[in-house]
Amino acid sequence: MVFFIYQTLISIVLFFSPIIIIYRTFKNKENKFSIKEKFSFPSKKRGDGNLIWFHGSSVGEIISVIPIIRKYEKNRNIKKILITSSTLSSSKILKNMNFKKTIHQFYPIDHFFFSNKFLNYWQPSAAIFLESEIWPSMFRSIKKNKIPLILLNARITQKTFNRWYKIKNFSKSIFNLIDKAYPQNLETGIFLKKLDVRNIKPIGNLKFIENDNYRNNKIDKNLFSQFKNYVTFIAASTHHKEELFAAKVHKTLKKKKKNLITIIIPRHINRTNQIIDALDNFGLNSITHSSNQKLRKDTDIYLVDSYGESSKFYNLTNVSFVGGSIIKHGGQNPLEPARLGNYIINGPNVKNFKEIYTYLNNLKMSSSTSNILSMEDIILKRLKTKTNNKNIKKIIKIGNDILEKNLFYINKYLI
């Protein structure tokens, strides 16, 4: 009964889809390719041979699975790799990866018609969903087609669990379709068990794994030369309102560090013009990375408006504020700047990355504050202090171990 209601609601949304499409296109959240693919019209040919399918909702999930994709790109037994996602930003990241066997498509609307059409065309040998991606129609279609269904790096928060458990009979009928779940933490494992997932094995969080693409971009001599006479502080993965928070920190720090430039790396670069306007209204001069302008004496903010280049900037400083944590978003992954030697400052709202922040805090590589003066003190102290290389090596080793475990268990479904 609940599934019937769910399908009916999806059908109602489809009826209004022309209006939704126009609105989302106007907001730069869709384009002609994403619209076409979401209605299960493939824009690329499948090709011959076996195909493994990964699905992640957005940027964070896609980045976390890239090290696994790179391994399978070299695996002769895997002929094709399909990655689906739901956002334009995630598709842009994949375009820069230069994969040979990997195809990107946008995830289809979760209606049995589009799910079946999608599976009939792509015919994956295994379906691997990341984190919290639970789609009732697609899961049923996958099971009907006898395709192994894996939930990788699974993450279920208390809030998400409570929502699913309100309709527990329906939820159990969906979660029960998962052949194997690999939760990123013990709490998720407990929730999955209560939702009737039978095979559960915690093997760590994929986000600990170092991404080769970032490693290869570590040294940028031109950037280093441009910033060498400046003191730099980074505000990374920022969301709406957090850029202004970083701007306030900048103004406070500027009184003591006259040659300070704050580098802002927003979570969503489609907000670039909005951010520039807000900074301008706040009385700060900013330039964008894509403009290729040289730094001026009066430059306050350097705004990074491109994806996949953040590591180049983390090498310019010893300290980064990681966003999604001042607002009630649940935080963003701090491991990329931490691996590159940055001390991490975060706000109080990091529930989505609780284990990672606890680990960094235990290594004395992070601290939490939402107070501007307190943050100023931390930044001034950490600008003079480099992170212990032993701690960085510990993070990298954990990531390597987690990568090997994930490959080992996924491979069981590919033989």
C-alpha positions as CSV (number, residue, x, y, z in Angstrom):
1,M,0.0,0.0,0.0
2,V,2.8,2.4,1.0
3,F,4.7,1.6,-2.2
4,F,1.5,2.3,-4.3
5,I,1.2,5.7,-2.6
6,Y,4.9,6.4,-3.2
7,Q,4.5,5.6,-6.9
8,T,1.4,7.7,-7.1
9,L,3.3,10.7,-5.7
10,I,6.1,10.2,-8.2
11,S,3.5,10.1,-11.0
12,I,2.0,13.4,-9.7
13,V,5.4,15.0,-9.7
14,L,5.9,13.7,-13.3
15,F,2.7,15.5,-14.3
16,F,4.1,18.8,-13.1
17,S,7.6,18.0,-14.4
18,P,7.6,20.6,-17.2
19,I,7.2,23.4,-14.6
20,I,9.8,21.8,-12.3
21,I,12.3,21.4,-15.3
22,I,11.9,25.0,-16.3
23,Y,12.5,26.2,-12.7
24,R,15.5,24.0,-12.1
25,T,17.0,24.9,-15.5
26,F,16.6,28.6,-14.7
27,K,18.4,28.0,-11.4
28,N,21.2,26.2,-13.2
29,K,20.4,22.9,-11.5
30,E,19.6,21.1,-14.8
31,N,20.7,21.1,-18.4
32,K,19.5,19.3,-21.5
33,F,21.7,16.2,-20.8
34,S,20.6,15.8,-17.2
35,I,16.9,16.1,-18.1
36,K,17.2,13.6,-20.9
37,E,19.1,11.1,-18.8
38,K,16.8,11.4,-15.7
39,F,14.0,10.2,-18.0
40,S,16.2,7.2,-18.9
41,F,17.2,8.3,-22.3
42,P,21.0,7.4,-22.3
43,S,23.3,9.9,-24.0
44,K,26.2,7.4,-24.3
45,K,26.5,3.9,-25.7
46,R,26.9,1.0,-23.2
47,G,29.4,-1.0,-25.2
48,D,30.1,-4.7,-24.8
49,G,31.2,-6.7,-21.8
50,N,30.4,-6.7,-18.1
51,L,29.5,-3.4,-16.4
52,I,29.7,-2.4,-12.8
53,W,27.4,0.5,-11.6
54,F,28.1,3.0,-8.8
55,H,25.6,5.5,-7.7
56,G,26.2,8.5,-5.5
57,S,24.0,11.5,-5.0
58,S,26.4,14.4,-5.2
59,V,30.0,15.7,-5.1
60,G,31.0,14.2,-1.7
61,E,29.9,10.6,-2.6
62,I,31.4,10.7,-6.0
63,I,34.8,12.0,-4.7
64,S,34.8,9.2,-2.1
65,V,34.4,6.4,-4.7
66,I,37.0,7.8,-7.2
67,P,39.9,5.8,-5.7
68,I,37.9,2.6,-6.2
69,I,37.0,3.7,-9.8
70,R,40.7,4.2,-10.5
71,K,41.5,0.7,-9.4
72,Y,38.8,-0.8,-11.6
73,E,39.9,1.3,-14.6
74,K,43.1,-0.9,-14.5
75,N,41.2,-4.1,-13.9
76,R,41.0,-6.0,-17.2
77,N,38.1,-8.1,-16.0
78,I,35.9,-5.0,-15.7
79,K,35.0,-3.8,-19.2
80,K,32.8,-0.8,-18.3
81,I,32.1,1.3,-15.2
82,L,28.9,3.4,-14.9
83,I,28.6,6.2,-12.4
84,T,25.3,7.9,-11.8
85,S,24.7,11.0,-9.8
86,S,22.0,13.6,-9.4
87,T,23.8,17.0,-9.5
88,L,25.5,19.0,-12.2
89,S,28.5,19.7,-9.9
90,S,29.2,16.0,-9.5
91,S,29.2,15.5,-13.3
92,K,31.7,18.3,-13.8
93,I,34.1,16.7,-11.4
94,L,34.0,13.4,-13.4
95,K,34.7,15.2,-16.6
96,N,38.1,16.2,-15.4
97,M,39.1,12.7,-14.5
98,N,39.9,11.5,-18.0
99,F,38.6,8.0,-17.3
100,K,38.7,5.5,-20.3
101,K,36.2,2.9,-19.2
102,T,34.0,5.0,-17.0
103,I,30.7,6.5,-18.2
104,H,28.7,9.1,-16.3
105,Q,24.9,9.4,-16.5
106,F,22.3,11.2,-14.3
107,Y,20.3,9.0,-12.1
108,P,16.8,8.2,-13.4
109,I,13.5,9.3,-11.8
110,D,12.5,6.7,-9.2
111,H,9.5,5.3,-11.0
112,F,9.3,1.7,-12.0
113,F,9.0,2.6,-15.7
114,F,12.2,4.6,-15.7
115,S,14.0,2.2,-13.4
116,N,13.2,-0.8,-15.6
117,K,14.1,1.1,-18.7
118,F,17.5,2.1,-17.2
119,L,18.4,-1.4,-16.1
120,N,17.3,-3.0,-19.4
121,Y,19.7,-0.7,-21.3
122,W,22.8,-0.7,-18.9
123,Q,22.4,-4.3,-17.6
124,P,24.9,-3.9,-14.7
125,S,26.6,-7.0,-13.2
126,A,26.4,-5.3,-9.8
127,A,24.7,-2.2,-8.4
128,I,26.6,-0.3,-5.7
129,F,24.8,2.6,-4.0
130,L,26.7,5.0,-1.7
131,E,25.9,6.3,1.7
132,S,22.2,7.1,2.2
133,E,21.0,6.5,-1.4
134,I,17.8,4.3,-0.8
135,W,15.4,4.3,-3.8
136,P,12.4,2.0,-3.4
137,S,11.5,1.6,-7.1
138,M,15.0,1.1,-8.3
139,F,15.8,-1.4,-5.5
140,R,12.7,-3.5,-6.5
141,S,13.7,-3.4,-10.2
142,I,17.3,-4.4,-9.3
143,K,16.0,-7.4,-7.2
144,K,13.6,-8.4,-10.0
145,N,16.6,-8.5,-12.4
146,K,18.6,-10.6,-10.0
147,I,21.4,-8.0,-9.8
148,P,23.6,-8.0,-6.6
149,L,22.7,-4.8,-4.6
150,I,25.4,-3.4,-2.3
151,L,25.2,-0.4,0.0
152,L,28.7,0.9,0.2
153,N,30.0,3.4,2.8
154,A,26.5,3.3,4.2
155,R,25.4,6.2,6.4
156,I,22.1,6.4,8.3
157,T,21.7,9.2,10.9
158,Q,19.4,9.1,13.8
159,K,17.1,11.6,12.0
160,T,17.0,9.5,8.8
161,F,16.4,6.3,10.8
162,N,13.5,7.9,12.6
163,R,11.9,8.8,9.3
164,W,12.3,5.4,7.8
165,Y,11.1,3.7,11.0
166,K,7.8,5.6,11.0
167,I,6.8,3.4,8.1
168,K,8.9,0.4,9.3
169,N,7.0,-2.4,7.4
170,F,7.5,-0.6,4.1
171,S,11.1,0.4,5.0
172,K,12.0,-3.2,6.0
173,S,10.6,-4.4,2.7
174,I,13.0,-2.0,0.9
175,F,16.1,-2.4,3.1
176,N,15.7,-6.2,3.0
177,L,16.5,-6.1,-0.7
178,I,20.1,-5.0,0.0
179,D,22.4,-8.0,-0.4
180,K,25.3,-6.6,1.6
181,A,25.8,-3.3,3.5
182,Y,29.2,-1.9,4.5
183,P,28.5,0.9,7.0
184,Q,31.0,3.6,7.7
185,N,30.3,3.6,11.4
186,L,28.9,1.3,14.1
187,E,25.8,3.5,14.7
188,T,24.7,3.0,11.0
189,G,25.2,-0.7,11.4
190,I,22.8,-0.8,14.3
191,F,20.2,1.2,12.3
192,L,20.6,-1.0,9.3
193,K,20.0,-4.1,11.4
194,K,16.8,-2.6,12.8
195,L,15.7,-1.9,9.2
196,D,16.1,-5.6,8.4
197,V,19.4,-5.5,6.4
198,R,20.7,-9.1,6.9
199,N,24.3,-8.9,5.8
200,I,26.3,-6.0,7.5
201,K,30.0,-5.6,7.7
202,P,31.6,-2.3,8.9
203,I,34.9,-1.7,7.0
204,G,35.5,2.0,7.6
205,N,34.7,5.3,5.9
206,L,35.7,5.7,2.3
207,K,36.4,9.4,2.9
208,F,39.6,8.5,4.7
209,I,41.0,7.4,1.3
210,E,43.4,9.8,-0.4
211,N,42.3,10.7,-3.8
212,D,45.0,10.3,-6.4
213,N,43.7,13.3,-8.4
214,Y,44.3,15.6,-5.5
215,R,47.7,14.2,-4.8
216,N,48.8,14.9,-8.4
217,N,47.7,18.5,-8.1
218,K,49.7,19.2,-4.9
219,I,52.4,21.5,-6.3
220,D,51.4,24.5,-8.3
221,K,54.5,26.7,-8.7
222,N,52.6,29.6,-10.3
223,L,50.1,29.8,-7.4
224,F,52.9,29.5,-4.8
225,S,54.8,32.3,-6.5
226,Q,51.7,34.5,-6.6
227,F,50.9,34.0,-2.9
228,K,54.4,33.8,-1.5
229,N,54.3,37.4,0.0
230,Y,50.9,36.9,1.6
231,V,49.6,35.2,4.7
232,T,46.7,32.9,3.7
233,F,43.8,31.5,5.5
234,I,41.3,29.2,3.8
235,A,37.5,28.9,4.3
236,A,36.6,25.6,2.5
237,S,33.3,23.9,1.5
238,T,31.4,27.0,2.6
239,H,27.6,27.3,2.4
240,H,25.3,30.3,2.3
241,K,26.0,32.7,5.2
242,E,29.4,31.0,5.9
243,E,31.2,33.2,3.4
244,L,30.1,36.3,5.4
245,F,31.3,34.5,8.6
246,A,34.7,34.0,6.9
247,A,34.6,37.7,5.8
248,K,34.1,38.8,9.4
249,V,37.1,36.6,10.5
250,H,39.1,38.2,7.7
251,K,38.4,41.7,8.8
252,T,39.4,40.9,12.4
253,L,42.6,39.1,11.3
254,K,43.5,41.9,8.9
255,K,44.1,44.2,11.8
256,K,47.1,42.1,12.8
257,K,48.1,40.6,9.5
258,K,48.1,43.4,6.9
259,N,49.2,41.1,4.1
260,L,46.4,38.6,4.7
261,I,44.3,37.1,1.9
262,T,41.5,34.8,2.7
263,I,40.8,32.0,0.1
264,I,37.2,30.9,0.0
265,I,36.4,27.6,-1.7
266,P,32.5,27.4,-1.8
267,R,30.8,24.1,-1.7
268,H,28.7,25.1,-4.8
269,I,30.4,27.3,-7.3
270,N,27.1,28.2,-9.0
271,R,26.8,30.7,-6.1
272,T,29.9,32.6,-7.2
273,N,28.1,35.8,-8.3
274,Q,26.0,35.8,-5.2
275,I,29.1,35.4,-3.0
276,I,30.9,38.2,-4.8
277,D,27.9,40.6,-4.3
278,A,27.8,39.7,-0.6
279,L,31.5,40.3,-0.1
280,D,31.3,43.6,-2.1
281,N,28.4,44.8,0.1
282,F,30.6,43.9,3.2
283,G,33.3,46.2,1.9
284,L,35.8,43.5,0.8
285,N,37.6,43.3,-2.6
286,S,37.5,39.9,-4.2
287,I,38.8,38.2,-7.3
288,T,37.9,34.8,-8.8
289,H,40.3,32.1,-9.7
290,S,38.8,31.7,-13.2
291,S,39.4,35.4,-14.0
292,N,43.2,34.8,-14.0
293,Q,43.7,38.2,-12.4
294,K,46.8,39.0,-10.5
295,L,46.6,39.7,-6.8
296,R,46.5,43.4,-5.9
297,K,47.5,45.2,-2.7
298,D,43.8,45.8,-1.9
299,T,42.7,42.2,-2.6
300,D,40.9,40.7,0.4
301,I,39.3,37.5,-0.9
302,Y,40.4,35.0,-3.5
303,L,37.4,33.0,-4.6
304,V,38.0,29.6,-6.0
305,D,35.2,29.1,-8.6
306,S,36.3,25.8,-10.1
307,Y,36.1,22.1,-9.0
308,G,38.9,19.7,-8.4
309,E,41.6,22.2,-7.6
310,S,41.2,22.7,-3.9
311,S,44.4,20.8,-3.0
312,K,46.5,23.4,-4.8
313,F,45.3,26.0,-2.3
314,Y,45.6,23.9,0.9
315,N,49.3,23.8,0.2
316,L,49.4,27.6,0.7
317,T,48.4,27.6,4.3
318,N,48.6,25.6,7.6
319,V,45.0,26.3,8.7
320,S,41.6,25.9,7.1
321,F,38.0,26.4,8.3
322,V,35.8,23.7,6.9
323,G,32.2,24.8,6.3
324,G,28.8,23.3,6.5
325,S,29.4,23.5,10.3
326,I,28.4,27.0,11.3
327,I,25.0,26.5,9.7
328,K,22.9,23.4,10.5
329,H,24.1,21.3,7.6
330,G,26.0,18.6,9.4
331,G,29.5,19.5,8.3
332,Q,31.7,18.7,5.3
333,N,34.6,16.2,5.0
334,P,37.8,17.8,6.5
335,L,40.2,15.0,5.5
336,E,41.5,16.6,2.3
337,P,43.0,19.7,4.0
338,A,44.0,17.6,7.0
339,R,46.0,15.2,4.8
340,L,47.8,18.2,3.3
341,G,48.9,19.4,6.7
342,N,46.2,21.9,7.5
343,Y,44.9,22.4,11.1
344,I,41.1,22.2,10.9
345,I,38.7,24.6,12.4
346,N,35.0,23.8,12.3
347,G,31.8,25.1,13.7
348,P,29.6,23.0,16.1
349,N,27.4,21.3,13.5
350,V,29.4,18.3,12.2
351,K,27.1,15.4,13.0
352,N,27.5,13.9,9.5
353,F,31.3,13.6,10.0
354,K,31.3,13.0,13.8
355,E,33.7,10.1,13.7
356,I,36.2,11.9,11.5
357,Y,36.2,15.0,13.6
358,T,36.6,13.0,16.8
359,Y,39.6,11.2,15.2
360,L,41.2,14.5,14.1
361,N,40.5,16.1,17.5
362,N,42.2,13.1,19.2
363,L,45.3,13.7,17.0
364,K,45.1,17.4,18.1
365,M,44.6,18.4,14.4
366,S,41.3,20.2,14.8
367,S,39.2,22.3,17.1
368,S,35.6,23.6,17.2
369,T,34.4,27.2,17.5
370,S,31.8,29.6,16.1
371,N,33.2,32.6,17.9
372,I,35.1,35.0,15.6
373,L,37.6,36.1,18.3
374,S,38.3,32.5,19.3
375,M,38.8,31.6,15.7
376,E,41.2,34.5,15.3
377,D,43.4,33.2,18.2
378,I,43.4,29.7,16.7
379,I,44.4,30.9,13.2
380,L,47.2,33.2,14.5
381,K,48.6,30.3,16.5
382,R,48.3,27.7,13.8
383,L,49.7,29.9,11.0
384,K,53.1,29.5,12.8
385,T,52.7,25.7,13.4
386,K,53.0,22.9,10.9
387,T,51.1,19.6,11.4
388,N,53.0,16.6,12.6
389,N,53.9,14.4,9.6
390,K,53.3,11.3,11.7
391,N,49.7,12.2,12.1
392,I,49.3,12.8,8.4
393,K,50.8,9.3,7.7
394,K,48.4,7.8,10.1
395,I,45.4,9.2,8.2
396,I,46.8,8.0,4.9
397,K,47.5,4.5,6.2
398,I,43.9,4.2,7.5
399,G,42.7,5.3,4.0
400,N,44.8,2.7,2.2
401,D,43.6,-0.1,4.5
402,I,40.0,0.9,4.0
403,L,40.5,1.0,0.2
404,E,41.9,-2.5,0.1
405,K,39.1,-3.9,2.3
406,N,36.4,-2.3,0.0
407,L,38.0,-3.7,-3.1
408,F,38.3,-7.2,-1.5
409,Y,34.6,-7.3,-0.6
410,I,33.3,-5.7,-3.8
411,N,35.3,-8.2,-5.9
412,K,33.3,-11.1,-4.4
413,Y,30.3,-9.9,-6.3
414,L,32.2,-9.5,-9.6
415,I,33.6,-13.0,-9.9
